[in-house]
Amino acid sequence: MLEYKQEFEKYFESHMDEIVASLGEIIGIESVATLDSSVKPFGEGSAKALKWGEDFLRGLGMKTKNVDNYAVHGDFKEGEPVLAILSHLDTVPAGEGWSYDPFKLTCKDGILYGRGTIDDKGPSVAVLYAVKAIRDLNIPINRNFRVVFGGFEEGGCDDIKYYQKKYPFPEYVFTPDGTFPVLNCEKGMIHLTFRGTSDDGSRRVDHLKAGTVINAVPGKAEFILSGITMQEMKDACHESEGFDLLLETESGKLCGVITGRSAHASLPQNGLNTATALTQAFSQLGISGFDKLSRIFVHGDLSGKAIGLGFADEISGDMTCVLTQLEKQGQQIKGGVDIRFPINKTSDEIYSIIKNTLEGSGFEITSLERMEPHYVDENCRLVQTLLKVYEGVSGKKGECRAEGGITYVHNTPGAVAFGAEFPWENNNMHGADEHIRLETFKANLNMYANAIVELTK
């Protein structure tokens, strides 16, 4: 039973215009962080967003601190905090394909559109108004809690690494940077790039570009072929259902664009991968270099089972292994791979398999980034309290979740993600028309207000 559930619900319903207006303010700050700026450490946009957050915290009567423009925090009362709520005010770039201005909040048919509405500006505003509701309603808070906003989550979390050196996190930490009910298990991650060469003959790929970022299934690819007829290419692609293939001949060459569907690389089943579709087609056409790739990254195999990966466990579920980038210029082939692996494996174990496979096929690893899995016992007080809050607010059964996505607390022992989206939603995070449903936004407000009360008892 949540003691103040009804009071919070009434408060938020009566203040929604004010809350949405505040969300509009922070959405209007183009806070794409960058290292290439005279404003240090993460550029003018990140700094402006952090100042907005600090000003809001101070306006709530919280004791604030700007930690060298890496992050800002606010304490609710005196004493060491028992709880920290961590979210970020930087965003990924707007990108293309928007129906609305990405940096102007648009409300249509009960949906709020704008870059950051779900990741992480909308949830951050929900946290702020959860604090405001506690203040305005005079809800008794026995122990101090802290709200922390970072400015470089999308760039690799150097903001929080720096912050934690100066201000270690308290006993309980959660972030609204994931999924409800509680995300207590995050798979490990490996990002690597590789290169190799092909012995080009009369049938060859003169140009290929698939994928722009390493953590997304490539939904579009362009290519130029020599020695291949239009009908041959159509025949080679006939098994790739759901893809749109456009072909034309120009100066004796076959030029093409194939369109599938982009998705976050941790959820490759939501996408249609143009890189593996083309790799399969080029291999069938006998084009040098692509037969090996088609055997390593089998089209339709999302787990890497073909090369001895494909691991899974009861908590994490299935691993994923995705070819997310593929380029060819001249005789050089370049690629990028995104792997998310279960908590019963280490990055060394996974890397040794993919490394030996690529090198055994004549490819060279050119870069490597990796993170070990993150797991918090579902029986701990933090998780059980958040599950209780979820059930009390939503009326649904609260269960822990495991995902391949990396949240803001991946490297923080004992911390979990609590929202901000529901697992059945697709809010176009990092994509065009990113959004949050107004009802989900209201749920965020109620979840975070009740969670603060319960965790500071």
Helices and strands as residue ranges (DSSP letters): H 5-14, H 16-27, H 43-59, E 63-67, E 71-75, E 83-88, E 106-108, E 111-113, H 121-136, E 145-150, H 158-166, E 172-175, E 178-179, E 182-186, E 188-197, E 204-210, E 216-217, E 220-226, H 230-236, E 244-250, E 253-259, E 263-264, G 268-270, H 274-284, H 290-296, G 305-307, E 312-313, E 317-318, E 320-329, E 332-341, H 347-360, E 364-371, E 374-375, H 381-394, E 400-403, E 416-417, E 420-421, E 435-437, H 438-455
